Amino acid sequence: MSIFPSSDARRQRRTAKNRDRSQANRPQHRQRLKQPRTVEKPVSNQQQKSNRLPLLRLLLVWSVLMGTCVAMGIKLYRLQVIHAPKLFAQARKQQLTSMPGFVIRRPVVDCNQNVLAMDRLVYHLYARPGQFNVSKEKIAARLAPLLQGSPAQLVKRFNQPSNSIRLTSVVPEEMFQQIDSLTIDGKKVRGLELVPQFSRFYPQHTLLADIVGYVNTDREGKAGVEASYNQQLESLVKPIPSLSRDGNNEIMSYSVPDNFAEVDDTRLELTVDLRLQRAAQAALSKQLKAVQAKRGSVIVMDARDGSILAMVDEPSYDPNEFYKFDFELFRNWAISDLYEPGSTFKPLNVVIALELKAIHPNEIFPDPDTIKIGGRIIKNADPEPYKELSVAGILQHSSNVGMVQIAQRIPPATYYDWLKKLGLGQSLATDLAAVAPSQIKSKKQFVTYPIEPATASFGQGFALTPIKLVQLHAALANGGKLVTPHVVRGRFDSNGHPQWQPTLPTPQQVFSPSVAKTVLEMMETVVTQGSGKTVRIPGYRIAGKTGTAQKASARGGYDSTAKITSFVSILPVDAPRYVILAVIDEPTKVPKGQLIRGSTTAVPVVKSVIDALISTERIPPNQPTQRIQNSEVRSQN
């Protein structure tokens, strides 16, 4: 027997329930049937309209809402689907920026780390008059004092038909804040734009222009070490392809690479001593004014390795404003212009004769004041009462006749080969740009015409640069070696560690040390007894040689009214190291009773430089002062 009720039983129970429900609802239905019927009054048209108005309003609102939704949907579809790629790219462009790579130039310093050239941040100032929110006259009145101009000129420039006018290209950092925050009538001025840019700055101005040189507006080296060491001076800052910007257009820090601020801290170090350079320039400038000369040059070299300690040309130019100066001043005439050295070359001819054993150091030569060579008369510059002179005496009194006799002891072809061996007619190896090669006539002409070796014996008939003459005299000081003149020591980091150094040629031995020493001691007598007396300094043994040469005329021959005077000195004689040369071009005035000579025009400059050199290099005295005093007494007698 099943424990569940049968299907008939379940059906009976449902029927009973439905019957009960029907009975329970019946009274209510009857009550509704018993209610009195109400008679509906007819609805007027006005009422019908009133009843339809909310519905219309509702329909209108729904229509507007639906229309708006549809329009927004269409707009969203266009923005999110149709124009999405273009808008995305535009947004990224606004949010991101990049920094292109750029080149900074390393500083240039002297041997004591004094800055000679450096990069500094300046600003280019542009005016956009169309964006001014204050009158042009008011802006011009505030800007004029800062730009060192007149308000009227600025207004005139503001009225130019241009949307962007560059007012100045050099706004220093201290002026930047004044212009950037310029406020007039309570308004921050709009329409002025300051564009940052690196600019080369030369804090020593004219003092080292001929060595350091300058860069043009494109930051390309055009003279001096700025040109010859352009590659060592340039340092590339790599570009940053992507930098994020915030809503204020400012760079977001997280997007800047960590190594962005790491810049090269190396600097190009020169062999030049700023203190000595300043002393040489002061002495040369003073003397050029005193003798009313056209121009002058001073070179100080360390004969041990050819490093230049000072090199001054006057007049010079300011590399910060190179565009304001005559182009001719950009030439460093100590290395670029040729001249006939005159008597300063005589010691070198004596060395050649001694090397060839054509003469003896103690030999005596007649000095008749004139000598006839190839139908021409050669004279001494100044008539001397001496009828004969030693080799040292020839140098002391700068006898042209004596030198011609020495040259006559040497076969012309051999003499010519020696001049070529010393580098005449060849380019000088140095690290400075635009060095002119020296000039000498052809060997055929030199050998054929006796006048050629005769004039070469006292330093005329060929031409060289002042730096070449210093190199040759340095060979007398260092035991007979031709060293390479140079001004760059190398590139060093901030800790003094070398990062790069130039490779100099091996010095060439051209003279024997003993002969070089012999001639150097002869040159000492020029200072103690000859034309270089005024350079003497108590306690120091100094060698030297004066020179007074005629200048070649543009019409051929020599100009009788134009001279180049010079004096070359070597010290200390017992441990020769320093070579100093001063050259004065066309001096025209000397004290009454004196002649225009190297002794009266160039020697005072060298003496001032030696005074400074003794101080800067701390050169100790090398002989008792009493001995010099006695020597001076004997010399005066």
Secondary structure, 3 states (H helix, E strand, C coil): CCCCCCHHHHHHHHHHHHHHHHHHHHHHHHHHHHCCCCCCCCCCHHHHHHHHHHHHHHHHHHHHHHHHHHHHHHHHHHHHHHCHHHHHHHHHHHHEEEECCEEEECCEECCCCCEEEEEEEEEEEEECHHHCCCCHHHHHHHHHHHHCCCHHHHHHHHCCCCCCEEEEEEECHHHHHHHHCCEECCEECCCEEEEEEEEEECCCHHHHHHHHCCECCCCCECCHHHHHCHHHHEEEECCEEEEEECCCCCECHHHCCHHHHCCCCCEEEECCCHHHHHHHHHHHHHHHHHHCCCEEEEEEEECCCCEEEEEEEECCCCHHHHHHCCHHHHCCHHHHCCECCHHHHHHHHHHHHHHCCCCCCCCEEECCCEEEECCEEEECCCCCCCCEEEHHHHHHCCCHHHHHHHHHCCCHHHHHHHHHHCCCCCCCCCCCCCCCCCECCCHHHHHHCCHHHHHHHCCCCCEECHHHHHHHHHHHHCCCEECCCECEEEEECCCCCEEECCCCCCCEECCCHHHHHHHHHHHHHHHHCCCCHHHCCCCCCCEEEEEEEEEECCCCCEEEEEEEEEEEEEECCCCCCEEEEEEEECCCCCCCCCCCCHHHHCHHHHHHHHHHHHHHCCCCCCCCHHHHHHHHHHHHC
